[in-house]
Amino acid sequence: MFKLSKILFFLFFLQIVFSQEKKIVLKIKTDDILCENVITDKKINVFTINNDEKKLVFSKVFTECFIEFKLPENNVDFQFEVSSSGYEVGILDFSTRDKDFVETTYLLMELKSKATQKQIETVVVKSNLNKFIKVDADKTIVQIKDNPVYDSGTSYDAISKLPGIMMAPTGGGFSINGKSLVVYLDGVQTNLRGEDLNTYLQSLPANYVEKVEIIENPGAAYDANTSGGIVNIITQGKGVKGINGSMGLFYSKNNYDKITPSVILNGTYKKVGFNLYSGYTYYESEKATTSDYGFSYFNPVQNYVRENVSTPIKRVFFFRPSLNFNLSKKSKLIFNYVLNNYNIYLNNSGDFFNLNGASSLNLNNSTTSNDNKTFNELVGKLQNKLSDNANFDVVLYYSNLNKKQSSYSEQLINNNPQYGKLFFDFDSSNFYVKTDLNSGFSNLDLKYNLGFKYDILQVHNDGNYLLNQNNINDLNANFNEYKKFFFNQSSFASYFDLKKKIWNINLTGGLRWELVQFSSDLNSNRLNELKYSNLFPSFSVNYAVNSMLKLFCNYSRKIEIPAYSYLDPNNFGNFDSYNSEIGNPLLRANFSSNYRAGISFMNFFNLTYNFSFLRSSNFRYFQVEPNSILTNDSFKTFYTIRNTNINLSFPLPLEIISKGVKYVQDNSSSPDKLNYLYFNIAYNNHDVGDYVYNFERKPFWFYNINAQFNMPYQTKFIAQYSRVSKGTYQIFDLIEPIQFFNCSITKSFFNKKLKVLIGVDDLFNTNKIHGFSIFDNLNAYYKEKQDTRMYNFRITYHFGNSKNVKNENFEIEKEQKEVEKEKTMINTKL
C-alpha cells in the first residue's frame, strides 16, 4: 500500500511538472455537419513564420474534433494548417508574442467542405443516425432524448429495445450474451436487484433519460462483479438558463390499468443548478403459468400439473432531486437523492393435481401478500480540475432498502383446509467511497486513470412462519418458526488503466486488484463464507484501418458474486405444501474470462464476436428430493460454461435504396425526419459442461428490428419487432419462439412542445414463454403468459428554455464579436 502511494505521488508530481509547459487546444468545426460525424482523419501541420519563410515544426494525424499540442518556442509567429478529406485546408495564424498568451490557449478553426468532392474514397459519411446510435470499441451509446423509438415509454421499456439486450427467459431481469446485466444510474451502480430494480425502472419515464451506454466488457475502473456487462443510464442533468421542464401522463389499458403522471424540472440560479423528477405509478397486471411436472424418481413416472394466476397491483411514488454547485472554475459538487416508496398487493391462486399415480391429489391454493418498501439513495460527487489535463473525483454513495411483507395462504388438499401466514422484515444498506485521478502526459499522448474503492453491503431478512394450521382461527397465534438471515460483504479495490494512441491504434490496458469477503448466516449459524484477493486484468485495441473501417478487440477477467437474494433460504415467493421459492446459501463465486472482437464499417455496420468462459455459474434450478413431489424453485452452481455470441447491427435508411451513394454523400436530413429500419441480429450458443442435456442442445437466434416512418400531417409511425428463436438458453430448452410486435403513432404540436403518442404493445399477443428442462428427479415443461398486449396513450408537454448553459465539451466565449466569430476562447467543461 505504501509503494502504491509513492507511485501515485510520483505520477502526480510529473503531471504538475509537465503541465507548466505552454499548450494549445485547437477545436475543429465543420460547416456542413457536426464534426463528430466526420469519420475521416484530420492532419495538422505546424509552421514557424520568419520574414515570410515557413518552416515545418511538426505534423500530427488525429481523429477527434480537437487536438492538444505544445509550442516549442516563445516569441515566435506560427501558422496552423489542418486538412481533412472532403474539406478545404484550414489556416490559422497565431503568435506567442501576444501578451494574452497564457499557459493554455483555446482556439477554434472552421473547415469548409469541398463542393466538387465526388470520389467515394473521400466521402464524408454524414450519418445523422449516428446521433441516435454509436458503436465504439468499449461501449455502444444510444441516444434516448428526442429519439421517438425509445423515449415514448418507461426506462424499462427503453432498455428492452436496446441492441442486443433481451429479457432473460428464466426471469431475473435483462441479459446480454446470456449473462445478467448490472444497471448504473449516472455512472453509479444501484443497489437494487431483481423485481425491485424492475419496479424502479418502470417508474422512471424514458424522456427523463439523455442516453444509455451499453458496456459489454467493462474495464478495470468498473467492479469485477460485472461479468455480464453494464447498462449506464445517463439522465438529463445539465443546467439550463431559467426554468425548463416537462409534464407527462402515460396511460395503458388492457384488462387492467396502468397510469403514470410525472413532472420534470431543471434550471440554474447563479452557481447552482438543479434537476427534479417526481412521479407516481399505478400498475395492475396478470401472469398465468402452467407447469407439467414428471417426477422421475418414481417408477412409473408420476405426472402432475400446476396452474397458477397472479395479479399484482403496484403503487409507486418516485422522487429524485439533484443539485449541482459550481464551487469555483475548477471544482464542482453534485448531490443526487432518490426516494422510492412502493406498495405491492399480490393475489395468487392456483391448482396442483396429479394425472396418474397410486393416490389422487387435488390442491387448490390462494395466497395474498402485501409488500411495503422504501428505498433511499444519496450520492455525493466532488469533481476537481487540478490542471488542464488532470481531474480528481470523489464519489460517496449510501442506499437503504427496507421491506415489510406479510402473506396469508389458504389451501385445500383433497377438500381438507390448511392455513398459513408469513411475515418478512428485510433491510439492506450499502455504502461505498470511490476516488479517481484522471490525467496524462500530452507530449507522450498518454492518459491514465488511478482509483480506489471501498464498499460495504449489509443485509438482514427476518422470516417468521406459521404454516399448516387446520383452523383459520389458529392464525391468531404467534409464529412458530423463524429464519433470521444475515449477509455481509465488504471489498477494497485499487485499479489503474493506461490509454495510448500510436498512429491509428488506440490501446487501453488496465489492472484491478480486489480484496473481497462475504458471509451469510442463518439463525446465528454460518452458512457460507468466502474471502479472496485477486487480480482482474483488461485490455482493448481499437485500430482505424482507414476512414471507413475500424477493427477492435478487448479482454477482461471478471467475477460473479451471488446476489444476497440467491442465498437467502427464506421463502420469497408463492408457496403451498408442494411448492416454494427459496435461495441456496451454498452458492459460490464464479470467475470468467471474456473476449470480444469486432469490426465497424462507416460507423453504420457493426459485427461483433463475444466469447465467455466461466469456470462456474449459478442458474435457476428446481430442487426435488428423492421420493418427494415438493419442488423448490431455487439456484444451483454449474461448472465449465462456454457462451458464444455473434452480433450484427446496422441501420437501413430507406432513402439509400432510391438515392444510393448520393444519400451517403449528401444526407442533410434531420434524424427525426429519416425513414429507417435498425436491425440487430444475434447468434447465441450456450454450453454448460457438467449439465447432462437429455434433449438436443442447439443455439438460438435473437432478432430485434426498430423502425421509424414519417407519415402525412407530420406524424411518425414507430414499430419494434423482437423474436427469440427456439433453442437452448443455459439449461432450458425454448420449445416455442418468444416474440412480440409493438407499434405507435406520435405527433408533435406547438413547435414540438406538446407530444402525443397512441400505440399498442404486443399487438398480436404472442409474447409468451414455453420451455422444458430436466432436473434431478424432475422433468418440467412450463408455459408463462403475461398480459403484455397493452393499448397506450401518452401526452407530454415541454416548457421553458431548453438551451444548455454549457456545451458538453466546451464553453465558448467570443473574443471578437464584431470582427471574427470563428476565433473564440473555449474552456473545457469541468
N, C-alpha and C positions, 0 to 999 in steps of 0.2 A: 504493500500500500504506500510505503514511504517512497519507493522507487517510482511508482506511478505518479505521485505528487511532484517529484522532481522533474519528470518528463513533461508534465502539464505546465510547470513553471517555465521550463526551457522553451517550450513551443510558444508560450505567451510572450516571453521576453524577445524571442526572434521576431514575433509578429509586430511588437512595438517598434523594434529597430527598423525593420523593413518598411513599416507604414510611414516613416518620416520622409521617404522619397516623394518627389512631386509626381502627380499622376493625372492622366486624362481619362475621363469616362465619356465616350462618344456614343450617343444613341442614334440609331438609324430609323428613319421614317420613309415610307414609300408612298407615292402619290396616288396609286390606283387601288390597292387593297392593304389590309393590315400587314405589317412587316412579319408578324408571327406566322402568316400563311404562305410566306415565300420560302420555298424549300431549297432553292439554290444557295450555294455557298457565297460568301462575301469575302473580298480581299482588300486589305488596306496597305497602301504604300505611304511611308512617312519620309518626307524630304526636308532637308535644310535649304534655306534660300539665302544666298550671299551674293549681292550685286547681280541679280537676275540669273545666277548659276544655281541649278538644282543638283543636290547630291542625295542619293538614296541612303537613308539611315537603316531602315529595316522594313520587311514585309511580313504580313501575317494573314492567314486564312481563318475565318470564323463563321459560325452558323447562327449565332444568336442575333438579336436585334440591338445589341450594344456590345462594345468592346472596351476593355480597360488596358491601358499601356502606360509606361513611364517614359518621360522625355530624358534623353541622355545629357542635355546641356541646358544651361541657363543663359538668358540674354541673347537668344537666337530666334530668328524667324523660321517658322515651319510651314509646311503645306501638307495637308492630309488628302489622299486620293482613295476613294472607295469605289470598287467595281463589283458588279454582280450581273450574271446573265439575264438579259431582258431589260436592263436598265442602263441609262447613260451614266458615265463616270461622274461621281460626285466629288467636288473640290471644295476644301475649306482651308482658309489661311488662318494661322494662329501665331502669336508671338509671345515668348516668355518675358519680353521686356515690359509687358503691361504691368502696371502697378497693382492691379487687382488679381494678379495670378497668385493663387493660394496653394496650399498643399494638394488639394484635389479640385479640378475644374471639370464642370459638366458642360458638354456641348451637344448640339443637335444638328444632324445633316439629313436632308431630304434627297432621295433618289427618284429620278423621273423615268417612267417606263418608256421603252422604245416603241413607237407607233408602228414601225415596219418590221418588228421581230416576228418571223413566221416559223422558223425551224423548230421541229419538235424537240431536238436535243437541248434547246434553250428555253423551253416552255417554263413559264412560271405558273405553277398549279394554283389556281385561285379557288381552293376548296373551301367554300363557305360552310360546308358541312363540318369541317374541322372545328368550327366554333362549338359544335354540339358534342362531337366525339373525337378524342385524340388518343392515339395509342403510342406510348413511349416504351422504352426498354424495361423500365421498372414498374410502370403502372399504366392503367387506362383511365382517362379523365372524361367524364360525361357531364355536360352542362345540363342542369335541371331548370334553372331560371329561364323563363321565356322560351322554353322548349315544349311545344304542345304535346309531344309524345309522352313526356314524363311528368309535367307539372300539374296534371289535372286531378290527381287523387291524393293519397297519403304518401308519406315517405316509404312506408311498407310497400305500397303499390309500385312506386318508382324503382325501388331496389329489385323487385321481382321482374322488372322489364330489362334490367341491365344486361349487357352482352356476357354470355357465359354463365350467368347466375340462375340457379333453379332452386325450387323448394325441395328439400330432401324428402323422398317418398316415405321414409321411415319416421318422419317428424323431426322436430328439433330445430327448425329454422332454415336459413339459407345455406347453400353449399355451392362450391365451385370445384371442378375436377374431383368430385366425390368426397370432398372434405369440408368440414364446417367452417364458416366464415366468422371472424371476430369483427364487431361493429365499434367504430370510433366516431365520436362527435366532435368536430372542430379539432381533430388531432389528439383527442383524449379518449382513452378506452373507457367505455361504460361498464359498470359492474353488473348490469342486468343480463340475465340469461333466459333462454327458452321462451316460454309463454309470456313471462314478464317483459322481455325485450320486444316480442311481437306486439304486445299491447301498447308499449311505449311508442313504437314506430307508427302504429295505426292511429295514434292521437296527434301525430306531427304532420301537418299538411306539406305536400311537396313544394308548394310555392314559397315556403319558408327556407328552402334549400337552394343554395347558389350552385353547387356542383357536387359530384360524388367521385371519389378516387377509388379504383379497384386495384389493390396491390396484391398480386397473386403470389409473389415470392419476396416477402419483406426482408429488408437488410438488417444490419447489426443494431441500428438505432431503435428497432422495434422489439418488443418482448419475444423471447424464444418460444413462448407458448402461443404462437400464431402460425402453426404449421399449415392451416387451411387457407390462409390469406386474410386480408383486411379490407373492409369497406369503410372508408373515411367519409362521413357526411359533413360537408362544409356549409354552414348556414350563412344567411345574408347578414353579416355583422358589420359592414362598412358604414362609416359615418356619412351623413348627408347633410346638406345645408337645410336648415329649417326642420320641419317635421314631415316625415314620409311614412307611409304605411298602407295597409290594406285590411279590408273586412271581407270575410268569406263565409259561405254557407254551403255545406255539402250534404246531400240527402240521397240515400239509396233505399230501394224498396224491392222486396220480393214477397215471401210470406211474412217477412219481418221488416223492421225498420232500422235504419242507421242514419243518425243525424249528427253533424259536427259543425257548430258555429265557431269561428275563430277570429282573432284580431291580431295584427302585427303593427308595431310602431317602432320607428327608429329616427335618429336625428343627432344633432350636436348642439352643445351650448358651451361657448368658449372652448376650453380644452377638454371637455368631457363629451364623449359620445355614448349614446345609449341605444339599446335594442330590447324590445319586449315582445314576446309571443305569449298569448293565453288562449285557451280553448277548452271546449267540453265535447265529449263524445258519448252518445248513447247508441249502443250497438247490440242488436239481437241477432242470433244466428242458430243454425241447426246442423248437426253432424250425425249421420246414420252409418253404422258399421255392422257388417255381418262376417262372422268367422266360422269356418268349418274346421273343427279340430279332429284329428285322428290320433288317439293316444296309443302309440305303437308299442308300449311296454306289454300290453295285453295281447293275448292270442286267442281268438282273432282280435284285430284292431277295433277298439271301441270308438265310435264316431258320435261327436256332439256338435251342436250348432249354438252359437252365441249371437244374439241380435241385440243391438243397443242403439238408443237415440239420446243424444244430449242436446240441450237447448240453453246455452248461456246467455245471460243479459249483463252487459258491461256498461258501467258508468265511470267515465274517466275525466278528471279535471287536470289540466296541464297549465303550468305557469313557469315561464323561463325569461327572466330579465338578465341583461348583460350591460356592464358599464366598462367604458374604455377611457382611462385617464392618461393624457399626454403630460407626463411629469416634466419633460424637457424635450429638446430637439432630438435627444439620443436615448430616451427611456420612455417606456410605456407600461402601464399597469392595467390588467384586464381582469374583471370578475364576471364569472358566469354562475348563475344559480338555477337549479331545476327543482320544482315541486310537482310531483305527480301523486294524485290521490285516486285510488281505484276502489270500486265496489263491484264484485262479480258474483252474481247469483246464478247457480247452475242446477238444473233439474235433469236427472239422468234416469232412464228407465230401460230395462232390458229383460231378455228371457234367455235361459240356458237349459237345453234339453237334449236327451240322447236319442239317436236314431236306431241304435242296436245295443245289445249288452244284456247281462244277466238280470239287471234290475232297471226299473223305469225311474227316470229323474226328470222333474219339471220344476224349474226355478224361475220365479218372477221377482225382479228386484227393482226397487225405486230408491234413488238417493237424491237428497237435496243438500246443497252446501252454500255457505255464504262466506265470501272471501273479501276481507278489507285490507288494503295495502296502502302504505305511504312510502314514497321514495323521495329522498332529499339528496341533492348533489351540489357541491360547491367546488368551483375551480378558480384558482388564482394563478395568473401568469404575469411574470415580470420579464420584460424584454429590454435589453440594454445593448446599445450600439457602442462598442468600445473604440472602433476606428472604422475607416471606410470599408474594410472587408473583414471585420470581426464583430460577432454578436455573441452575447452571453444571455441565455434564457433560463428561467427557473419556473417550474410548474408545481403547484401544491394542489392535491386532489383529496377530497373526502366525500364519501357517499354512505347512505344508510337506507336499507330496505327493511321495513317492518311489516309483517303479515300476521293476521289472526284469522284462522279459518275454522269454521265449525261445520260438521257434516252429520247427517242423520240418514240411516238406512233401514228400509223395511223390505224383507224378503219372504216369499212364500216358497217353501220347499215341499213339493207334493201336498200343497194346501196347509202346511204347518208353518205358522208365522214365526219369524225371528226378527229381533230389532237390535240396532247398534248405534252408537254415536262416537264421534271423534272430535278432538279439538287440537289444533296446532298453534303454537306460539313461536313464530320464526323471526329472527333478527340477523341481519348481515351488515357488517361495517367494513369499509375498505378505505385505507389511507395510503398515499404514496407521495414522495417528493422526487422530482426529476430535474437534472441540470444538464445543459448543453452549451458547449463552446463551439461555435462555427467560425472558422477563419481560413486562412490560406496565405500563400505566397504568390502574388500575381506575376512576379518575374519568372517563376517556375511553372506558372499555370497549374498550380496545385492547391486543392482545397481539402480541408479536413474537418471532422466533427468528433468531438470528445465529450462523453457524457456519463452520468451516473444515475442510478435509480434505486430507491429503497421503497419496498412495498409490503404492506401488512393487510391480510384479509382474515376476519374472524366471523364465524357463522355458528349459530346455535338454533336448533329446532326441537322444541319440547312437544313430543307426541303423546296424547292422552287418549286411551281406548276403553270402551265398554261395549263388547260385542256378544252376539249370540244369546240375547235375552229373549225369554219366551213370552214376556208380557211387556206391553208398551210402557206401563207404569214403572217398570224396573229401570227405565232410562233416567228416572229422577235420582237414582243412586249415584255415588261418586264413581269416578273411573277406577278400573281395577288393573290396568296395565299401562306402563309408562316406557317411552323410548326417548331418552334425552341424548340428542346427537350434537356433538361439538366438532367443528372443523377449524383448524388454524393453519395458516400458510404465511410464510414470510420469505422475502427474497431480497438479495442485494445484487446489483448488476453494474458492471462498468463496460464501456464499449467505445470503439473508435472506428471510423471509416475514412478512407482517403479517396479523393477524386482527382484524376489526372487526365488531361487531354493530350494525345500525341497524334498530330496530323488530324485525320478524320476519325480517330478512335477515342472514345470516352471510356476510361477504365475506372471502376469503383471496387474497392476491396475493404472488407470490414471484419472485425472480430469482436465477439461479445462473450464476456465471462459472467456466469450467473452462479450464485450460491442460493439454493432453494431448499427449504424444508417445510414439510406439511405433515399433519397428523389428524386422525379422526378418532373419536371416542364415542362409545355408546354406554350410557349409564356408568360413566367413570371408568370403563374398561377400554383399553387401547385396541382399536380395530386395525388401523393401518398407519404406517409411519414411513417417511422417505426423506432422506437428506442427500443432496447431490451437489457437486461442484463440477461444472463442465464448461467447455468452450464451444462456441457456435460461430463458425466462420461463414462468410458470404462473399461473393464477388459477382460482378457483372461486366460485360463488354458490349459496347454499342459502336458499330462500325458503319459509317456513312460511305457506302461504295461510290455513290455519286449523288446528284441532286434528286434522283428518283428512287434510289434503292438504299434501304438500311437493313443491316443484319444485327441481331443481338442475341446474347445468351447470358444466363445467370445461374447461380447455385446458392443454396442456403441449407444449413443444418438447423433443425428445429426440434422442439419437444412438445408433446401434448399432455398436459396435466389434467386428470379427470376433474370435471366440474363437481362442486360440492353436491349438486342435485343428483349426480350419478352415484354418489357414495352413500347418501342418506338412506338408511334402512326403513325410515318411516313410510307408511303408505300414503302416497301423494296424489292418488287418482281414484277412479271409480273402484269400488270393492264390493265383494259379496263372499259367500263361503267357498266359492270355487274360482275366484279371480281377484288379483290385486296388482298394484303398480308400485314397485319398491326399487330403491337403489341397491347397488352392490358395493359394500365397503371394502372389498378386496381388489378393486381395480388398481392397475399400476400406471405409472407414467410411461409415455411412449416416445421414442426418438425416431426422427425421419430425416432422410436426405432428399432434397427437392431440386430438380433440374428443369430448366426452361430455356428454349431456343426459339427464335422466330425471325420472320422476315416481314418488312413493311415496304410496300411499293406505292409511291406517290402519296404517302400518308392516307391512302384510301384502302388498299387491300392488305390485310394483316393475317398472317398464318403463323400459329404458334404450336410448339410441341412441348408438352409437360409430362414429366415422369417423376413419381414419388415412390421411394422405397421406405416402408415403415417396418421396423423390427417388430412392432406390436401396435395394436389399436383397439379401442373399445367400441363395440357395436351393440345396438339394441338386440336383446335376446330373450326368448321365453323360456323360463326355467320350470321344469316339471320333474318332480321326484318319482322314482320307481313306485309302481303300484298306487299311483295317485292321479287324480284328474284336476288338481289345483294348479292353475297356471299363474306364475309370477312374471309380469311384464317388467323386465329388468335390463341389465347390461352385462357383457362378458368381454374379457380380453382375448383377442386373437393375435396370431403371430405370422410374420413374413407376408406382408401385404404389398402388392405392387399395383399402383394406379397409373394408367396411361391415358393421356388426353391429347387430342389434336383438334385445334380450334381454328376456324376460318371465319373472318368477319369482313364485310365490305358493304358500302352504300351503293345503291344504283339510282342515281338521279335520272328520271325519265327523259329529261331533255337531252341526255347524252345519246339516247337512241336515235333521235332525229337530227341532232347537230353534230355528233361525233366529236372529232378533235377540236372543232371550233368551240364547243362548250368548255373543254378543258382550258383552252387558250383565253377565252373571254367569257367568264362567268361572273357577271356583275349583279346577279340576283341576290336579294337578301335571303338568308337561310330560311326564314319563316314563309317565304313565297315559293320555295322549291317543292316540286313533287318528287318524292323519292321513296325507295324501299331500303331498309337496312337489314342485311342478312347476318345471322350468326349461326354457324353450323359446328357442332362439336361431336367428336367420336370419343367414347369413354369405355375403357376396359378395366374392370376390377378383378383382381385375383387375390383371394385370401388363402394363403398357403396351407394352414393347418385346419381349414374347414373342408369337410368332405361334401362336395357338391353331388348329391344324388339326383341332380337334374342337370340338364345341359347348360353349362356356363357360357354365356355369349355376351358380347359388347352391346351397348345401347347407344343410340344417337339422340342428340338434343338439337332441336331446331327452334329458332326464335326469329320472327320477322316483324319489324316495326315499320309502319308506313304513314306517310303524310301526303294528302292530296288537297290542293286548293280547288274550291268549288265556287259557283256563282254567288254573288252577293257577299263576297269577302268572308266566306265560311271555309272551315277546314274539316276534312274527314280524317280522323286518326284511327288507326287499327293496329292490333297486335295479334299474331298467331304464334302459339307456343306448343311444342309437341316433344314428349319424351317417348321414344320407341320402346318396343318390347326388348327385354334384355336383363342382365344381372347387375343389380346395384348392391354392392358389398356382398351380403349373403342372402339377398332377397331376389327372387325371380319375378320380374314385372310381366304379368300374363297379358295385359292389355296396355295400349299406349295411354299416356296421360297427356291430355291436350285441351286447349281452350282457345276461344276467339273473342277478343274484346274490340269494341268499336265505339266511337263517339264523334259528335259534331260540335265544333266550337265556333264562336263568333265574338268579335270584339266591337265595342261601341265607344263613342266619345273619345276618340283618339287613343284607343287601347286602354282606357282607364277602367272600363267595365267589360268583364269577360264572362261568357255564359257557356256552359257545357251540358249537353244531353247525350247520354251513352248507355251502353249495355256491356256488362262483364259476363263472360262465358255465355255468349249468345245462344249456342246450341246445347248448353247444359251437358257438356261432355267431360268436364273436369272431375275425374274420379280416379281412385287407385284400386287396382286389382292385382294382388300379388300372392306369392307362395314361398314358403321356406320350411326347412327341416331342422328341428331342434332335437336335443336329447329327449327321447320318449314322446315326441310330438311332431306330427305333420300338420302344418297350418296353412289353410287358404283364407285370405281375408279380402274384404271389399270395404272401401270407405268412400262416402259421398257427402260433401258439404253443400250447403245451399249457395253455390257460387254464382248462379245466374242472378245478377243484380241490375236493376234499372236505376241509373244515376242522373242526378241533376246537381250542378254546381254553379254558383254565381260568386264572383269576386270583384270587388271594387277597390281600385288603387287611388290613393290621394296623395297630395303633397308634391314635393320636388324630389325627383329620383336621381338627380345629378350627384355623383360621388364627390366628396371634398378632395379625396386623394385618388390618383390613378394607382392601379395595383403595383406598378413598378416605379413610377417617377411622379414627383410633384413639380410641375413646370412653372417657373417664374419668368415672365417676359422681360428681357433686358432692354430691348429697343422696340417699344410698341409701335412707334411711328415709322421706323426705318425698315427693320428686318424681323419678321415674326419667326423666322426659322431659327435664329440664334437665341437660345433660351438657356437659362440656368435651371437645372433639374436636380432634385435631391432624391437619393434612393429612399424608398419608403422604409420607415423603421419597422 
